[in-house]
Amino acid sequence: PFDMLTLEYGFTSYSDDANTKLDKIHVSNADDSKSTTLAYNMRLAAGTYLRTGLSYVEHPAFSPDVKDALNLQVGGTLFF
């Protein structure tokens, strides 16, 4: 009853100023980055949680030459 399943979506848009400046010097760039994460938070003890997740990221960097990424995430949280 204390565990939690999470579905997260993230969207980052790069500024028009940055895109315009790079266009002027003929450098290709991504306009935005999108991510989707499915994570599970497991309660280990009172105030102690373990989080594991899988995340897919489109355009993980400003450069469009960087391929999309699939990331495994593991983290711990302590509340006191």
N, C-alpha and C positions, 0 to 999 in steps of 0.2 A: 504493500500500500504506500510505501514511501519512495518507490522508484518512479522514474519519469522517462517517457519516450518523447523525443522532440523532433519536429521537422522544421527546418529553418530555411529561409530564402533570403539572399542578399543581392542587392543591386548597387553598383557604384558607377557613376557617370563621370567621365573626365571633363574638365572645364573647357569651355569654348575657347578661352584664351590660350590654353596649352595646345589644343588641337590646331588653332589658327597659326600659332608660332611654328609648330612642327611642319605644317603644310607649306609654309613659306620657304623652309629650308629643305623641302622635299624628303622629309622623313615620315615613313608610314607609321601609323599608330592606331591602336584600338580605341573605339569610342566609349566603351564601357566594359565592365566585368560583372559576371553573374555567378552566384554560387548557390548550391543546394546541399544541405547537410541533414543527415539522419543520425541522431545521437541517442544514446541510452545512458541515463544517470542512475547508478545503483547505490543505494544506501548501504554502507559497510558497517557503520556504527552511528551513534548519536553525533550529528554534526560532521560526519565524514562520508564523502561521496566519491565514487569513481565514475568518470565519464568516458565513454568510448563512442566514436562516431566515424562515419564515412562521409566525405565531402567531395563534390565534383565542382570544379571551377572552370568557367569559360573565360578565356583571355586573362590569365592570372597575373599578367604584367602589362605595362603600358605598351610594350612592343607586340604587334600582332604575330611576330615570328615565334613567340613562346607558345608551345602547344598547351592545350587544355590539360588540367591536372586532376588526378584522383588522389585524395589524401586520406590516410588513416590517422585519426586523432585519439589520443589517450591523455587524460588529465585527472588531477585530484583536486578536491575542494575541502577545506576545513572551515567550519563555522564555530566560533567560540565567543 
